[in-house]
Amino acid sequence: MSAEGGLICTHLTPLNYNGYDPTIQDIKKHLDEIGTPESEPHIPVGFAHAGNCPFQWTKQIASHYGGTRNGIIFHWPNGIKAKGEIRTQWHHVIDVTPTILDIVGLPEPVMVNGVPQRPIEGVSMKYTFDDAKAPSRRTQQYFEIFGNRGIYHKGWTAVTKHRTPWLTGQIKTVKFADDVWELYDTTRNFSQAENLAAQYPEKLEEMKQLFLVEAAKYQVFPLDDRSFERGNPAIAGRPDLMVGRRHMKLYSGMRLYELGAAPNLKNTSYTITTTIDSPEGKADGVILAYGGGPAGQSFYLKGGKPAIWYDWFGTTYKVEAKDKLPKGRSELRFHFDYDGGGIGKGGTMRIIVNGKEVANGRIEKTVPICLSMETVDVGLDWGQPVAADYTSNVFTGGTLGPLLVELGQEEPAKEEHQELKYHVAMSRQ
C-alpha cells in the first residue's frame, strides 16, 4: 500500500505530490469534505504499513517486499485445467507480456513500424499453469525506485532503503555510498524478517556486486533520489516530449496527459491565443482545462465572458471579463506574467480580446510540480471540473480555432546543479 499520505494522512493528495505537508489543523478544517468531490484523501503511513503486513515498508520502497510483492490471478478456462490453485514460483511484472505472447502463440516483435525493438526481458509464466511444482524460471531481478535498491537471486535478496516515501519535496538525502544493505533468504523466510547481513557478509557483497552488474545492464545509472521533483521534466532535467519546446498548437477534442505530453504551464510566463467564431454571440464553455479541482486551471467562457479559474489546492483565483465576446470572429488571448524567483510563485493573468485588455488579476500561488492527476482537455473539461461555475463544461455556440501556446523560460529549482543543466541540454539535442 502507498504511504504518500504522510504520517497524519491528507485530505488532498496533490499537496503531498508537490512537497506540501498539511498539518492536523489543516485537515480538521476539511474533515467534512473528505469523501466528496472536493477532496482527494490519502491514508496515513500507519495504515499503509498495516496493509502491507507481514512485509516491511510500503510502495516506493523497491528494496523490500512491502513495496513490491503482489499476487496475480490468471483466468483462462479453456487453457488452464487447475481450479483455485496457488503457484509459488517467483516472477516479476515484466513477465506478463511474454506470458500473453506465449499463450496466444505470437512471436516476440523485432520490428514495429520500422523501429527495431529491444529484446523483451521477461520470462513466460505459462509453464506454471499445469505444473505447480515446476522450478521457477525467473531466477534474478533488480529493483530501484528513488534510490531504494534491491536484487533478487535464487531466493536471496539484498536490499537497501535509501529514501522514505512520505518525506517529499527538495530534501537532503544520505549519500548512496552510506546506505546500509540488508540480506535475506526468502526461501526460509518469505517476509524478509531475519536480516542475515552480519551472518553472511561474503554473500551480501556478492549480491551487491550483482546489483551493480544488473543496474548497469538495464540503464539504472545514474541513480536519482529526487522524488516528486521528477514530475516536472524541466526541473528534473530528464528527456521529455515538451522539454525545449516553446510553441505548440492544440486542437479542439485533444486530450493530453499533463505530465509530459502537454505544454508545461508551471513556473513560467505563457500566452495562449485562439480565435472564436460566434455567429450569434452565444459561444460558451471550456476552451482549455488543465488537471482538475483541487489542483488545476481552466480557460473558459462564463455566459460568453472570457474567464480563467485557478485552483491551488482548494484556494481559488478567478479573473473574468465584464463583457461577452462580440458576435462574429474574435481573437482571444490569455497571458500570464510569472513573478519568477523560484518555483510555485504567483503572477498576473491578463485577458485580451481583439488586441484590447479586458481583464487582469493576481494569482498569488501556483502549483510547482504536478496538477491533479487528470488530463489536459481542449474544448471541454472531463473528470472532476476545475472551475465551480461553468455554464457548460464543453465548448458550444460557436467554433473554437486552434490554440497556440507560447511558453517563456521555465524557472529552475533553487538547487540547480551542473548535472541537471547537463541532462536538460542533452534532452534537447
KOLLUM-890524 format. One line per 5 residues: number of its first residue (from 1); their letters; for each residue x, y, z of N, C-alpha, C. Coordinates in steps of 0.1 Angstrom, whole numbers. Layout:
N
NUM = A = X:Y:Z:X:Y:Z:X:Y:Z | ...
END
This chain:
429
1 = MSAEG = 8:-12:0:0:0:0:9:13:0 | 3:24:-4:10:36:-6:11:44:7 | 23:51:9:25:59:21:26:74:18 | 22:78:6:23:92:3:14:101:10 | 5:95:19:-4:103:26:2:110:38
6 = GLICT = 15:106:41:22:112:52:18:106:66 | 25:111:76:23:105:89:9:107:95 | 2:118:91:-11:120:97:-22:119:87 | -19:116:75:-29:115:63:-30:128:57 | -38:129:46:-40:142:39:-54:142:33
11 = HLTPL = -60:153:33:-73:155:26:-71:158:11 | -59:162:7:-56:164:-7:-43:158:-11 | -43:147:-18:-31:140:-22:-22:149:-30 | -27:158:-39:-18:166:-47:-9:175:-39 | -13:179:-26:-5:186:-17:9:179:-15
16 = NYNGY = 8:166:-12:19:158:-9:28:156:-22 | 21:155:-34:28:153:-46:37:165:-49 | 33:177:-43:41:189:-46:50:193:-34 | 51:184:-25:61:187:-14:55:194:-2 | 41:196:-2:35:203:9:29:193:19
21 = DPTIQ = 32:194:32:26:185:42:16:192:50 | 3:189:48:-7:196:56:-6:192:71 | -9:201:80:-9:199:94:-23:193:98 | -23:188:111:-36:183:116:-46:194:116 | -42:206:119:-51:218:119:-57:220:105
26 = DIKKH = -48:218:94:-53:220:81:-63:210:77 | -61:197:81:-70:186:78:-83:188:85 | -83:192:98:-95:194:106:-105:204:99 | -99:214:92:-108:224:85:-115:218:74 | -111:206:69:-117:200:57:-122:186:60
31 = LDEIG = -125:183:72:-130:169:76:-143:166:69 | -152:176:68:-165:173:62:-164:172:47 | -153:175:41:-151:174:26:-146:160:22 | -140:153:32:-134:140:29:-145:131:24 | -143:125:12:-153:116:6:-161:123:-4
36 = TPESE = -160:136:-5:-167:144:-15:-158:147:-27 | -164:152:-38:-156:156:-50:-146:166:-47 | -147:174:-36:-138:184:-32:-125:179:-26 | -124:166:-24:-112:160:-17:-106:150:-25 | -93:147:-22:-85:136:-28:-77:130:-16
41 = PHIPV = -84:124:-6:-78:119:6:-68:108:4 | -60:106:14:-50:95:14:-47:90:28 | -46:77:30:-44:71:43:-31:75:49 | -29:75:62:-16:78:68:-7:66:67 | 6:68:70:16:58:69:13:46:77
46 = GFAHA = 7:47:89:4:36:98:-5:26:91 | -15:31:84:-24:22:77:-18:15:66 | -9:22:59:-1:16:48:7:5:53 | 14:7:64:23:-4:69:14:-16:73 | 3:-13:80:-6:-24:84:-11:-32:72
51 = GNCPF = -14:-25:61:-19:-32:49:-9:-40:42 | 4:-37:45:15:-44:38:20:-56:47 | 15:-57:59:19:-68:67:18:-82:60 | 27:-91:62:38:-91:71:51:-85:66 | 51:-78:55:63:-73:48:67:-59:54
56 = QWTKQ = 79:-56:52:84:-43:56:82:-33:45 | 80:-20:50:79:-8:42:67:-8:33 | 67:1:23:55:4:15:58:6:1 | 48:10:-7:50:14:-21:62:25:-21 | 69:25:-32:81:33:-35:93:27:-29
61 = IASHY = 92:18:-20:104:11:-14:107:-1:-22 | 114:0:-33:116:-11:-42:124:-22:-36 | 132:-19:-26:141:-29:-20:133:-40:-13 | 123:-36:-5:116:-45:4:103:-50:-2 | 98:-62:2:86:-68:-4:74:-60:-1
66 = GGTRN = 74:-52:10:62:-44:13:59:-34:2 | 69:-31:-6:67:-21:-17:66:-28:-30 | 68:-41:-31:69:-47:-44:60:-60:-46 | 58:-67:-35:52:-81:-37:36:-80:-38 | 32:-86:-49:17:-86:-52:14:-100:-58
71 = GIIFH = 1:-103:-56:-4:-116:-63:-9:-113:-77 | -10:-123:-85:-16:-122:-98:-26:-133:-100 | -37:-130:-106:-47:-140:-109:-48:-143:-124 | -47:-156:-127:-49:-160:-141:-63:-167:-143 | -71:-162:-152:-84:-169:-155:-84:-172:-170
76 = WPNGI = -83:-185:-173:-83:-190:-187:-89:-204:-187 | -103:-204:-187:-110:-217:-186:-106:-227:-197 | -103:-222:-209:-100:-231:-220:-86:-236:-220 | -77:-230:-212:-63:-233:-212:-57:-238:-199 | -64:-235:-188:-59:-239:-175:-68:-250:-169
81 = KAKGE = -63:-262:-167:-71:-272:-161:-73:-270:-146 | -63:-265:-139:-64:-264:-125:-74:-253:-121 | -80:-255:-110:-90:-245:-105:-87:-242:-90 | -86:-229:-87:-85:-224:-74:-71:-228:-68 | -61:-231:-76:-48:-235:-70:-39:-223:-69
86 = IRTQW = -29:-225:-61:-19:-214:-59:-5:-219:-65 | 2:-209:-71:15:-212:-76:25:-203:-68 | 36:-208:-65:46:-201:-57:59:-198:-64 | 60:-200:-77:72:-196:-84:74:-181:-84 | 86:-177:-84:90:-163:-82:90:-156:-96
91 = HHVID = 82:-146:-98:81:-139:-111:80:-124:-109 | 81:-116:-120:81:-102:-119:71:-96:-130 | 67:-84:-128:57:-78:-137:61:-78:-151 | 74:-78:-154:78:-78:-168:76:-91:-175 | 72:-101:-167:69:-114:-172:55:-115:-178
96 = VTPTI = 46:-105:-176:33:-106:-181:32:-106:-196 | 39:-97:-203:39:-96:-217:44:-109:-224 | 55:-115:-219:59:-128:-225:49:-139:-223 | 42:-138:-212:32:-149:-209:20:-148:-219 | 16:-135:-221:5:-133:-231:9:-138:-245
101 = LDIVG = 21:-134:-249:26:-138:-262:26:-153:-263 | 31:-160:-252:32:-174:-252:18:-181:-253 | 9:-175:-246:-5:-181:-246:-11:-180:-260 | -10:-169:-266:-17:-167:-279:-8:-172:-291 | 4:-176:-288:13:-182:-299:19:-172:-308
106 = LPEPV = 21:-160:-303:27:-149:-311:42:-148:-308 | 50:-146:-318:65:-144:-316:67:-130:-310 | 79:-128:-304:83:-115:-299:85:-106:-310 | 80:-94:-310:82:-85:-321:96:-80:-322 | 102:-80:-333:116:-75:-335:116:-61:-342
111 = MVNGV = 104:-58:-349:103:-45:-356:89:-40:-355 | 87:-28:-351:73:-22:-351:74:-9:-358 | 66:-8:-369:66:5:-377:80:9:-382 | 88:0:-385:101:3:-390:112:5:-379 | 107:4:-366:116:7:-355:121:-6:-348
116 = PQRPI = 134:-9:-348:139:-21:-342:135:-21:-327 | 131:-33:-322:127:-34:-308:138:-40:-299 | 139:-35:-287:148:-42:-278:142:-55:-274 | 151:-65:-271:145:-78:-267:137:-77:-254 | 126:-85:-254:118:-85:-242:126:-92:-231
121 = EGVSM = 126:-87:-219:135:-92:-208:128:-102:-199 | 115:-103:-201:107:-112:-192:107:-127:-195 | 101:-135:-187:100:-149:-188:85:-153:-188 | 81:-161:-197:67:-166:-197:64:-174:-184 | 52:-172:-178:47:-179:-167:38:-191:-170
126 = KYTFD = 36:-193:-183:27:-203:-188:31:-217:-183 | 44:-220:-181:48:-233:-177:43:-237:-163 | 39:-227:-155:33:-230:-141:19:-234:-141 | 12:-232:-152:-3:-235:-152:-6:-249:-149 | 2:-258:-155:-1:-273:-154:9:-280:-145
131 = DAKAP = 18:-272:-139:28:-279:-130:31:-270:-118 | 24:-273:-107:26:-264:-95:40:-265:-89 | 47:-276:-92:60:-278:-85:71:-275:-95 | 68:-270:-107:79:-267:-116:89:-257:-110 | 102:-259:-112:112:-249:-107:110:-236:-114
136 = SRRTQ = 112:-225:-106:110:-212:-112:120:-209:-123 | 115:-203:-134:124:-199:-145:128:-185:-144 | 123:-177:-134:128:-164:-131:137:-165:-119 | 149:-163:-121:159:-165:-110:166:-152:-105 | 164:-141:-113:171:-129:-109:164:-117:-114
141 = QYFEI = 164:-106:-105:157:-94:-109:163:-82:-100 | 166:-71:-106:170:-59:-98:157:-51:-95 | 159:-42:-85:148:-32:-82:154:-19:-79 | 147:-8:-83:152:6:-80:141:16:-82 | 138:23:-71:129:35:-72:134:46:-63
146 = FGNRG = 137:58:-68:141:69:-60:154:66:-51 | 162:57:-56:174:53:-49:172:41:-40 | 160:37:-37:158:25:-29:161:13:-39 | 170:4:-34:175:-6:-44:175:-20:-38 | 174:-30:-47:174:-44:-43:178:-53:-54
151 = IYHKG = 181:-65:-51:185:-75:-60:179:-89:-55 | 173:-96:-64:168:-110:-61:176:-119:-69 | 181:-130:-62:188:-140:-70:186:-154:-63 | 179:-163:-69:177:-176:-65:173:-177:-50 | 163:-169:-46:158:-169:-33:164:-159:-23
156 = WTAVT = 176:-154:-26:182:-145:-18:178:-130:-22 | 177:-121:-13:175:-107:-16:185:-99:-8 | 192:-89:-15:200:-79:-9:193:-66:-11 | 191:-58:-1:182:-46:-2:188:-35:6 | 184:-23:2:188:-11:9:177:0:7
161 = KHRTP = 172:5:18:162:16:18:169:29:19 | 168:37:8:176:49:7:168:61:11 | 155:62:6:147:74:8:133:70:14 | 128:78:22:115:75:29:104:81:21 | 93:74:17:84:79:7:75:91:12
166 = WLTGQ = 73:92:25:65:103:29:72:116:32 | 86:116:30:94:128:30:95:133:16 | 87:143:13:86:148:-1:93:162:-2 | 93:167:-15:99:180:-17:114:179:-19 | 121:190:-19:135:191:-21:142:189:-7
171 = IKTVK = 144:176:-3:150:173:9:164:167:7 | 172:168:17:186:162:16:185:148:20 | 192:140:12:192:125:14:207:121:17 | 209:110:23:222:105:26:229:101:13 | 242:100:13:250:96:1:246:81:-1
176 = FADDV = 246:77:-14:243:63:-18:254:54:-12 | 266:59:-11:277:50:-5:275:48:10 | 266:56:16:264:54:31:252:45:33 | 245:41:23:233:33:25:237:19:32 | 228:14:41:231:2:48:223:-9:41
181 = WELYD = 230:-20:36:224:-31:29:220:-42:39 | 209:-49:36:204:-60:44:204:-72:35 | 204:-84:41:204:-97:33:194:-106:39 | 186:-112:30:175:-121:34:175:-134:25 | 172:-145:32:170:-158:25:155:-160:24
186 = TTRNF = 148:-156:13:134:-157:13:129:-171:11 | 138:-181:8:133:-195:7:130:-200:21 | 136:-194:31:134:-198:45:125:-188:53 | 125:-176:48:118:-165:55:112:-156:44 | 100:-159:40:95:-152:28:92:-137:31
191 = SQAEN = 90:-133:43:87:-119:46:98:-110:49 | 111:-115:47:123:-107:49:123:-102:64 | 121:-111:73:120:-107:87:134:-109:94 | 143:-117:89:155:-120:95:167:-115:87 | 173:-105:91:184:-99:84:197:-107:86
196 = LAAQY = 203:-113:75:214:-122:77:227:-115:72 | 227:-102:71:239:-95:66:251:-97:75 | 250:-97:88:261:-99:97:266:-114:96 | 257:-123:94:260:-137:94:267:-141:81 | 263:-135:70:268:-139:57:274:-127:50
201 = PEKLE = 284:-121:54:289:-108:48:294:-111:34 | 300:-122:31:305:-125:17:293:-126:8 | 283:-133:12:271:-134:3:265:-120:1 | 265:-112:11:260:-98:9:268:-91:-2 | 281:-91:-1:290:-85:-11:287:-90:-25
206 = EMKQL = 286:-103:-26:283:-109:-39:270:-104:-45 | 260:-103:-36:247:-98:-41:248:-83:-45 | 255:-75:-37:257:-61:-40:264:-59:-54 | 274:-67:-56:281:-67:-69:271:-71:-81 | 263:-80:-78:253:-85:-88:243:-73:-91
211 = FLVEA = 240:-66:-81:231:-54:-84:238:-44:-93 | 251:-42:-91:258:-32:-99:258:-37:-114 | 260:-50:-116:260:-55:-129:247:-54:-136 | 236:-58:-129:222:-57:-135:218:-42:-137 | 222:-34:-127:218:-19:-129:225:-13:-141
216 = AKYQV = 237:-16:-143:244:-11:-155:239:-17:-168 | 235:-30:-167:230:-36:-179:216:-30:-183 | 208:-27:-174:194:-22:-177:193:-7:-175 | 204:1:-175:204:15:-176:197:22:-164 | 200:16:-152:195:22:-139:204:35:-136
221 = FPLDD = 216:34:-139:225:46:-136:224:57:-146 | 226:70:-141:229:74:-128:217:73:-118 | 219:70:-106:209:69:-96:203:84:-94 | 190:85:-92:184:98:-90:175:97:-78 | 178:102:-66:170:101:-55:160:112:-52
226 = RSFER = 158:121:-62:148:131:-60:134:124:-61 | 124:130:-56:111:124:-55:102:131:-65 | 92:139:-60:82:144:-69:88:156:-78 | 100:160:-74:106:170:-83:107:164:-97 | 108:151:-98:110:145:-112:97:145:-120
231 = GNPAI = 86:149:-113:73:150:-120:73:162:-130 | 81:172:-128:82:183:-137:95:182:-145 | 94:178:-158:106:175:-166:116:186:-166 | 112:198:-167:122:209:-168:130:210:-155 | 124:207:-144:131:207:-131:140:194:-130
236 = AGRPD = 134:183:-134:140:170:-133:152:169:-142 | 152:176:-153:163:175:-163:163:162:-171 | 151:156:-172:150:143:-180:144:146:-194 | 148:138:-203:142:139:-217:127:138:-216 | 120:146:-224:105:147:-223:100:152:-236
241 = LMVGR = 88:149:-240:82:153:-253:82:169:-254 | 80:176:-243:78:190:-243:91:198:-239 | 101:192:-233:113:199:-229:119:206:-241 | 122:219:-240:128:226:-251:119:232:-261 | 106:228:-261:96:234:-270:90:246:-263
246 = RHMKL = 89:257:-271:83:269:-266:70:273:-273 | 67:265:-284:54:268:-291:48:254:-294 | 34:254:-292:27:242:-296:12:246:-299 | 7:239:-309:-7:241:-312:-16:230:-307 | -27:233:-301:-36:224:-296:-49:225:-304
251 = YSGMR = -57:214:-305:-69:215:-313:-81:209:-305 | -92:214:-308:-104:210:-300:-106:195:-301 | -109:189:-289:-111:175:-288:-99:167:-283 | -87:174:-283:-75:168:-278:-76:165:-263 | -70:153:-259:-69:150:-245:-54:146:-243
256 = LYELG = -47:153:-235:-33:151:-233:-30:148:-218 | -19:140:-216:-15:138:-202:-6:149:-198 | -10:156:-187:-4:168:-183:11:167:-180 | 15:156:-174:30:154:-171:37:148:-183 | 40:157:-193:49:152:-203:44:154:-218
261 = AAPNL = 31:153:-220:25:154:-233:19:167:-236 | 17:176:-227:11:189:-228:21:200:-225 | 19:212:-231:27:223:-227:28:225:-212 | 39:228:-207:41:229:-192:39:243:-188 | 28:246:-182:24:260:-178:29:263:-164
266 = KNTSY = 36:255:-158:41:257:-144:54:264:-144 | 55:274:-134:67:281:-131:73:289:-143 | 64:295:-151:68:302:-163:57:312:-167 | 61:322:-175:51:330:-182:47:323:-194 | 35:326:-199:30:320:-211:19:328:-217
271 = TITTT = 16:325:-230:5:331:-237:-3:321:-245 | -16:321:-243:-25:312:-251:-34:320:-260 | -33:318:-273:-40:326:-282:-49:317:-291 | -62:321:-293:-71:313:-301:-80:323:-308 | -88:318:-318:-99:325:-324:-112:318:-321
276 = IDSPE = -122:326:-319:-135:320:-316:-145:327:-326 | -152:319:-333:-162:323:-343:-176:321:-336 | -183:332:-333:-196:331:-326:-206:339:-334 | -212:333:-345:-221:340:-354:-232:347:-346 | -238:341:-336:-249:346:-329:-245:352:-315
281 = GKADG = -232:352:-312:-228:357:-299:-231:348:-288 | -232:335:-290:-236:326:-280:-225:316:-276 | -213:319:-280:-202:310:-277:-201:309:-262 | -198:297:-257:-198:295:-242:-190:282:-239 | -186:281:-227:-180:268:-222:-165:268:-222
286 = VILAY = -159:256:-220:-145:254:-218:-137:255:-230 | -126:263:-229:-116:264:-240:-104:254:-238 | -99:255:-226:-87:246:-223:-87:244:-208 | -86:231:-203:-86:228:-189:-74:219:-186 | -67:223:-176:-55:215:-171:-59:209:-157
291 = GGGPA = -57:196:-156:-59:190:-143:-74:190:-139 | -76:191:-126:-90:192:-121:-90:197:-107 | -102:201:-101:-102:205:-88:-97:194:-79 | -88:196:-69:-84:209:-64:-71:214:-68 | -66:209:-79:-53:214:-84:-54:215:-99
296 = GQSFY = -57:227:-105:-58:228:-119:-62:242:-123 | -62:244:-136:-66:257:-141:-74:255:-154 | -83:264:-156:-92:264:-168:-94:277:-174 | -94:277:-187:-96:289:-195:-110:287:-202 | -119:296:-200:-133:293:-205:-141:305:-207
301 = LKGGK = -153:303:-212:-163:314:-214:-174:312:-204 | -177:321:-195:-187:320:-185:-199:329:-189 | -209:323:-195:-220:331:-200:-215:339:-212 | -205:335:-219:-199:342:-230:-188:351:-226 | -185:353:-213:-175:362:-209:-162:354:-207
306 = PAIWY = -150:358:-213:-138:351:-211:-134:351:-196 | -129:340:-191:-125:339:-177:-114:328:-176 | -107:329:-165:-98:319:-161:-100:316:-146 | -100:303:-142:-101:298:-129:-89:290:-125 | -82:294:-114:-70:287:-109:-73:281:-96
311 = DWFGT = -72:268:-94:-74:262:-81:-61:257:-75 | -56:264:-65:-44:260:-58:-48:252:-45 | -50:239:-47:-53:230:-35:-64:235:-27 | -75:240:-34:-87:244:-26:-88:259:-25 | -77:267:-27:-77:281:-27:-79:285:-42
316 = TYKVE = -89:293:-45:-92:295:-59:-90:310:-62 | -86:312:-75:-84:326:-80:-92:326:-93 | -99:337:-96:-106:339:-108:-104:353:-114 | -102:353:-127:-101:366:-134:-112:365:-146 | -121:375:-147:-132:374:-156:-134:387:-163
321 = AKDKL = -137:387:-176:-140:400:-183:-154:404:-179 | -157:417:-181:-171:422:-178:-181:419:-189 | -176:418:-201:-185:417:-213:-183:404:-220 | -194:400:-227:-193:388:-235:-185:391:-248 | -180:380:-254:-174:382:-267:-184:387:-277
326 = PKGRS = -180:395:-286:-190:401:-296:-194:390:-306 | -204:393:-314:-208:384:-325:-197:383:-335 | -196:372:-342:-186:371:-352:-173:365:-347 | -162:369:-354:-149:362:-351:-141:371:-342 | -135:366:-332:-127:373:-322:-114:366:-319
331 = ELRFH = -104:374:-317:-91:368:-312:-91:369:-297 | -89:358:-290:-88:357:-276:-75:353:-271 | -69:361:-261:-56:358:-257:-56:358:-241 | -50:348:-236:-47:347:-221:-32:348:-219 | -28:358:-212:-13:360:-209:-10:360:-194
336 = FDYDG = -1:352:-190:3:351:-176:17:356:-174 | 19:366:-166:32:372:-163:37:365:-150 | 46:356:-150:51:349:-138:60:358:-131 | 59:358:-117:67:366:-109:82:362:-109 | 84:349:-110:98:344:-110:103:344:-96
341 = GGIGK = 116:341:-95:122:339:-82:121:326:-75 | 118:316:-83:117:302:-78:105:295:-84 | 102:284:-78:90:276:-83:78:278:-74 | 66:277:-80:54:278:-73:50:292:-69 | 56:302:-75:53:316:-72:41:320:-80
346 = GGTMR = 36:333:-77:24:338:-83:27:346:-96 | 17:353:-100:18:361:-112:5:369:-115 | 5:376:-126:-6:384:-131:-12:378:-144 | -25:375:-143:-32:370:-155:-39:381:-162 | -37:382:-176:-44:392:-184:-52:385:-195
351 = IIVNG = -64:390:-197:-73:385:-208:-74:396:-218 | -71:393:-231:-71:403:-241:-80:398:-253 | -89:407:-257:-99:404:-268:-96:414:-279 | -93:408:-291:-91:416:-303:-81:428:-300 | -70:424:-293:-59:434:-290:-61:443:-278
356 = KEVAN = -73:442:-271:-76:451:-260:-77:443:-247 | -70:447:-237:-70:441:-224:-84:443:-218 | -91:432:-214:-104:434:-209:-105:429:-194 | -94:423:-189:-94:419:-175:-80:416:-171 | -77:417:-158:-65:413:-153:-66:410:-138
361 = GRIEK = -58:402:-132:-59:399:-118:-47:390:-113 | -46:390:-100:-35:383:-94:-38:368:-91 | -28:359:-94:-29:345:-89:-17:344:-80 | -19:344:-67:-8:346:-57:1:334:-56 | -5:322:-58:3:309:-57:0:300:-69
366 = TVPIC = 10:293:-74:8:284:-85:13:270:-81 | 8:260:-87:13:246:-84:27:244:-90 | 37:240:-82:50:239:-87:54:227:-95 | 48:215:-91:53:202:-97:43:195:-106 | 32:192:-100:22:185:-108:8:188:-103
371 = LSMET = -1:189:-113:-15:192:-110:-23:180:-106 | -35:181:-104:-43:169:-101:-42:159:-112 | -42:146:-109:-39:136:-119:-50:134:-129 | -53:144:-137:-62:143:-148:-56:149:-160 | -63:147:-171:-57:151:-184:-59:166:-187
376 = VDVGL = -52:170:-198:-54:184:-203:-65:182:-214 | -76:189:-213:-87:188:-223:-88:201:-231 | -90:200:-244:-92:211:-253:-106:211:-257 | -113:222:-254:-127:223:-258:-137:216:-249 | -132:212:-237:-141:205:-227:-133:203:-215
381 = DWGQP = -140:199:-204:-133:196:-191:-140:183:-186 | -133:172:-189:-139:159:-184:-133:156:-170 | -139:147:-163:-135:143:-150:-140:154:-140 | -132:155:-129:-136:165:-119:-134:179:-124 | -144:187:-125:-142:201:-131:-132:209:-123
386 = VAADY = -125:217:-131:-115:227:-125:-123:238:-118 | -132:244:-126:-140:256:-121:-153:252:-116 | -158:259:-106:-171:256:-99:-182:263:-106 | -180:272:-115:-191:280:-120:-193:279:-136 | -189:268:-142:-191:266:-156:-206:267:-159
391 = TSNVF = -210:274:-170:-223:273:-176:-223:260:-185 | -212:256:-190:-210:244:-198:-196:239:-196 | -195:226:-195:-181:220:-194:-176:216:-208 | -183:219:-218:-179:217:-232:-181:231:-239 | -173:232:-250:-174:245:-258:-186:244:-267
396 = TGGTL = -195:254:-267:-207:253:-275:-210:267:-281 | -219:268:-291:-224:280:-296:-214:287:-306 | -204:280:-311:-195:287:-320:-184:277:-324 | -174:282:-330:-163:274:-335:-150:278:-328 | -143:269:-321:-131:271:-314:-119:268:-323
401 = GPLLV = -111:278:-326:-100:276:-335:-88:269:-328 | -77:267:-335:-65:261:-328:-60:270:-317 | -54:264:-307:-49:272:-296:-33:272:-298 | -27:284:-299:-13:285:-299:-8:288:-285 | 0:278:-279:6:280:-266:20:284:-267
406 = ELGQE = 24:296:-262:38:300:-262:43:301:-248 | 54:295:-245:60:294:-232:72:303:-231 | 73:309:-219:86:316:-215:96:306:-210 | 107:311:-205:117:302:-199:113:298:-185 | 113:285:-183:108:280:-170:118:282:-159
411 = EPAKE = 113:285:-148:121:287:-136:128:274:-132 | 141:274:-129:147:261:-124:144:260:-109 | 147:248:-104:147:246:-90:158:254:-83 | 156:258:-70:166:266:-64:179:260:-63 | 180:247:-61:192:240:-60:196:233:-74
416 = EHQEL = 199:242:-83:202:236:-97:217:232:-97 | 219:220:-101:233:215:-102:237:215:-117 | 250:214:-118:256:212:-132:251:200:-139 | 248:189:-131:243:177:-136:229:179:-142 | 221:187:-135:208:190:-140:208:198:-153
421 = KYHVA = 217:208:-154:219:215:-166:223:206:-178 | 232:197:-175:237:187:-185:225:179:-190 | 217:173:-181:206:165:-185:196:173:-194 | 193:185:-190:184:193:-198:190:196:-212 | 202:199:-212:209:202:-225:208:190:-234
426 = MSRQ = 212:178:-229:212:166:-237:198:162:-242 | 188:165:-234:174:161:-238:169:170:-249 | 176:181:-252:172:190:-263:180:188:-276 | 189:178:-276:197:175:-288:189:169:-299
END
